[in-house]
Amino acid sequence: MVLSLYACKENNNNDVIIEESDNSEHIDEVVAELYGFSLKDFEVVDDTIRSGDNLGKIFGENNIGATEVHNIVTKVKDTINVRGMRVGQPYSLVKYKNDPEKLAAFIYHPSIAGYQVIDLRDSITAYTITYPVTIKRRTIASTIEGSLSMSLQKEGVDQSLATRMSQIFAWSIDFFKLQPDDRFAVTIEEKYINDTVYVGISKIDAAYFNYRGKDLYSFPYKRSGAKSTDYYDEEGRPMKSMFLKAPLKFFRITSRYTKNRFHPVQKRWKSHNGTDYAAPTGTPIMSTASGVVERAGYTAGNGNYVKVRHNGTYSTQYLHMSKILVKVGQYVDQGQTIGLVGSTGLATGPHVCYRFWKNGVQVDPLSQVLPNSEPMDKKDIPSFKEHIVPLKAELDKVIQTKFLQE
């Protein structure tokens, strides 16, 4: 584009004369681009993968023959999974403006993180463009309003954080019994694409709960020789207990461990050496600790049941399953689903009877002081405490600011 500059002056007759300047400048034209293609020369047509679509069909509809499609797929298969294109995902066709029937490139968007290009111009090339990711850090503090999930929603936080926090504090807090005066704070890192599109929470740097008047801190840390990161309190003690509080995620206790209970089926008084957790048929039953399946089968009283030995001291048993999902001798992780809630055996409704052995004697699991998981090595404590000093200070500052204002 050429820009001409003009100047105005008056002659003796007071007439205005417009003169062209001798210092005319040439300003370069700004050309828009999309996916690296100049929109001056190319047209971009957006579409979506539909049922039955594949690369061959799309190319065929754009005047590319079967033999050429085969050659293209052969050249790009190591870069782009052409068979992995999913229904509902967007794609774009780049066409020449001076020859709209000719395809210059195919752009596929497998996710919001970026796009893949099959460039059909001079030679066939394929590459992936990943959008830049920005990490933003913030600390949220709030009181409980209804539930942890509702409280986080009020603060504009991804709802997945509620699940992650409940897993961190699962051995210290009963999340079904949170009270309005319970408080929490958490420092998180969140991912954004192109600094604007929210992706989700990348990590939790520190977390805090004031639960029933007690302060609980938690910090992620990878101790020496560990394969993964675990959570520890401010003294370096593991947050994770050897046992889960219950074999179900959602439940209600209908009968506790007792030496004298009227049996609802046998209609007589007898001891009840387990804890009954009611839940709908088919609800997953979890092993409350890691161990080896010692028994799995059926008896008239227990119905379908599984017994897990955790170590030389502890064993647990799960009765009345509708379905057993593990085998004798199988190793199971803490939290792994080992069966489904049912009402087999002597049961009046769907529930799991959870039984707990310590040194070969059945005891009440709810009255036990249970061990934590593997402790942090003493040599790791100094570096751990140094690591958490700024994290705890950051949490405490937000906590004090937030709750002193209330």
N, C-alpha and C positions, 0 to 999 in steps of 0.2 A: 504494500500500500504506500502511495506517495503522498506526503503532506506538504502543501505549498503555503508559505507564510506571506502575508500581505501587510503593508504599512499604509497608514493614512496621513495625508498632509493637505494643507490648504494653499491655493494659489492666491494671487493678488485680488482676484474677484470674489474671494471668500468661498469658492466652490471646493468641495472635498474631492480629492483625486485619490484613487486606490491604486497603489503600485505593487507589483509582484516583487518580492524580495529576491535578491541574487543569491541568498544563503539558504536555498531550499534543502531540506533534509529528507532522507529516505528512512522510514521506520519499518523494521522487519515485521511482517505479518505474524500474529500469534496463531499457531495452528493447534487445535485441540487434538488430544490423543486418548485412546481407550485401549487398554490391554497392550499398549505399545504400538498401536496401529493408528496412523494419521487419519482423522475423520475427513480430511480434504480428499483423500484418495479411496477410502474404504467406508462401507456401511456396515454397522453392527446390528444383527437381528437376534433378539433374545427369545428363548423358548424354554420348555421344561420337558424332561424325560418322562414319557408316558409308557403305560403298560404295552409291551411288545416292541418298544424302541430298542435299537442297538446301534452301534457305530456304523455298521454296514448299511442298515436301513436309512439312517440319516444322510450318510454320504450318497447313497443311491438316489435319494430324493433331490440331491444337489448335483446331479450330473457326473458322478464319479462311478466308474464301472467296477464290476466285481473283482477283476484282476488287480486294478489299482488299489482297491480297498484292502485286498490281501497284502499287497506290498507295503501299504501304509501301516497296517496292524503289525506286520513283521518288524518294521523299523522302530516302532514306538513301544512295543510290548514290555521292554525292560525299564521304561520310564513311566508309562501310564498303564494302569490296569483297565483296559477297555471293556473287560467283562464285568468289572465291578461297578459300572454305572447304575445308579439306583433310581427307581421311579420317584418322581417328585423333585429331583435335583435340577437346578437350572443349568442351561448351557447357552452359548452364543455362537452364531455363525458370522464370520467376517467375510464380506463379499466386496469385489472390486466395483467401484462406482461406474467405471466405464465399461464393465462387463458383468452385470448383476447375476448372470447365470454361472459364473465361475467362483468357486470357493477358495478363499485365500488362507483361512485358518478356522479351526474348531476350538472353542474355549469351553472347558467343563469345570463346574464349581462343585467339587466333592464335599466342601464344608465352608463355613464362614471364614476359615483360617487362610484361604487363598484359592488359587485356581490353576488349572493345567491347560497347556497350550499344545495343539498339534499344528505346526506352521507348515503350510503346503505351498509356499512360494518357491523360490529357486530350487531348494532341495527340502526333503521332508525332515523336519526336526521336531523334537518334543521336549518340553521342560515344564517345571513347576514353579510358580511364583507364590511365595508365602508372605502374607502381610506382616508388617512389623507388630510385635506385641509389647505393650507397655504394662509394667507392674505398678499398681498403686496400693499404698499401704495406709491402713487406718485402724483406729481403735474405737470400738463401740461399747458403751456402758448403758445398762438399763435395769429397771426392776421388772419382775415377772408380771405380765398382764394376760391372764388366761392360761397361757402355756409358753414354753420357750419358743416354739415356732411362731406363734402370734406376736410375741415380743420382738423377735428378730424381724418379722415382716414390717412391723411398725417403724423399725430403724432402717428399712430399705435394704435389707441384706438377703442374699440368696438363701432360699429355704433349706438347701442342702446342709447349711451350717448347723442347723438344729440337730440333724442326725449325727454329724461329726462331733459336736460337743457332747451329745448324750453318750456317744461311744467312749469319749475320753473320760467322762466322769461316771460311767456306768457302775463302777464299784464303790462310789462314794455317795451318790445321789439317787433317790427314788424319783424319777421324773414324772411319775403319775401323782406325786404328792407335793409338787411345788406350791409354795404359798405366795400371795401378793407381795409380801415383804422380803422375799428372796431376791437377791441381786446377782448380776453377772456382768462380766466385761470380757472382751476378746480382741486381740490384735490379729488382723488378717491381711493377707496380700491377695489382691484381686487382679485378674488379667483383662486387658482391653486390647482389641484389635484396632490398629490405626488410631489408637488413643481415644476412641469413641465407642466402639461396639463392645459391650460387656460380654465376657466369655464365662467367667465364674471365679470361684475362690481357688487360688493355687496352693496356699498353705496357711496354717494357723501357727503364728509365732509364739503366742502366749494366751492363756485363758484363766479366768477367775470366776468363782462362785462364792457368794455368801449364802450358805444353805443352813437354815435353822440356826442362824447366828454364828455359824462357824465359817472362817475364811479358808477357801480351798484354791490353791494355785496349781497350775499345770503348765509344763514347758516341754516341747519336743526336744529330744537329744539322742544322738547315736553314740552309744558307749563303745569302748574299745572292743574290737572283735565281733561286734553285733552286725547282723546282716541287714537290719532295718532300724528305723527310728522308733523309739518308744516315748511315752509321756511320763514325766516325773514331777513330784511336788518340789517346793523350794528347797527341801533338804536332800533331794536326790533319791527319795523313796519312790518305787514304781507306783503309778496310779492304778495299774492293772492288777487285779487280784487273780489268784490261781483259779477261782471259781466265779461264774456269773451268779447274779442274785437269783435267777429263775431260769427254767428251761424254755420259757416262752417269751416273746417280745411283748405281747399284749395279753393280759390275763386278769382273772380275779381269783383269789384264794377262797375255796369253798369249804375246805376242811384242813385243819392243821394236824401236825404230829401230836398224838396224845396216847396215853396208856389206857384210856377208857372212853370209847366212842360207840354209839349205837349204830351198827352197820345197816345202811339203808336197804341192802339186798338180803342179807342173812337174818335181819331182824333180831339181833342180839348184841349185847354189850361186849366189846373186845377192844384190844389196843389197835391204834392206827399208826403204823410205823412210817408214814409218809406224809407228804403235803400235797393236797389236790389243787391243781390249777385248772379252772374251767376255761374252755375256749371252743370255738366252732370246730366241727369235724373237718379235718384236712389242714388245720393250722400246723405249721412246721414246729417240730420239737427239736431243740438244740442240746447238744452235749454241753454241760456247764463248765467242763474243763477238758483239756486234751488228754488223750489216753488210748487204750486198746479195748476194742469190744470183746468182752469176756464171754458174754452169752447173748443170744438173740433167738427168740422162738415164741412158742405159745403154751400157756397153761390155762386151765379152766378158770382159775382165780385172777391171774395177771392179765389174761388176754395176750395180745401181741406185746412183747416187751423186749427191752435192750438193757444190758448191764455193761457199764464201762469201768475198767480199772484204770485209775489215774496214776497211782504210784503204790509204794508199799503200805501207805497209810489210808488212802482214800479210794472209795468206789461209789458210783451212783447208778441208780436204776430208774427206768422210765416205763410205766405200765399203761395198758389199755389202748395201745396204738391202733389206728385203722390200717396203717401200713408201716412195715419196717423197711428202712432204706440203707441199712449197713449189714455187714456179715461178720461172723465170729473171726477174730484175729485181725480185723481191719483197724488201722490207726485213724483216729478222728481228731480234728482240731477243735479247740474251744470255739463254740458258736456254730459248729457245723451241724446241718440238719441231719438227724439220724432216723427220723420217723415222722408220722403225722398223727395228730390228735384223733382219737376215736372213742368208742365205748365198748370195746371187746372185753370179754371176761366178766367179772362181777362188777358191773358199772351201771348206774342208772341214767347216765347222760355223758356226752362227750367231755373228756378231761384227760389230763395226764397226772398220774400219781407219781410223785418224785420222791425217791428214797435215797438215803445218804448213809454210807458206812464209814466209820473211822476206827481203824485197827480191828476190823472184823465185826464191829458192833453197830447196829443201826441207831442213829442219833437224829435229833432235830436240826436240819441244816440252817434254819433261821436263827438258832441260838448259838451257832458256832462262830468263834473268832478264827476266820480262815486266813491262810497264808497268802502273801503277795506273790507275784511272779518273780523271776530272777532279779535280784537286787543289783544296783550299780556297783561296780568294783570301786573300792576305796580310793584307788589311784586316779579315778575319773572325777571324783567329787570336787577337787579344787578347780579344775577347768570348767566343770559344769556350773559351779557357783559363779565363777567369773563371767561365764557366758550369759547367765540369766540376770545379772545386775541391771543392765540398761533396759531389758525387757520388762522386768518387774517394776522398775521406776516409771516406765512409760505407762504401764497399766495403772499403777497407783495414782499417777497424776490425773489421768482421765477419771478414775473412780472418785477421787476426792472432789474434783471440779464438778462432776455430774451430781453427786449425792449431797454435797454441801449446799447446792442451789435448791434442792428440793425441800 
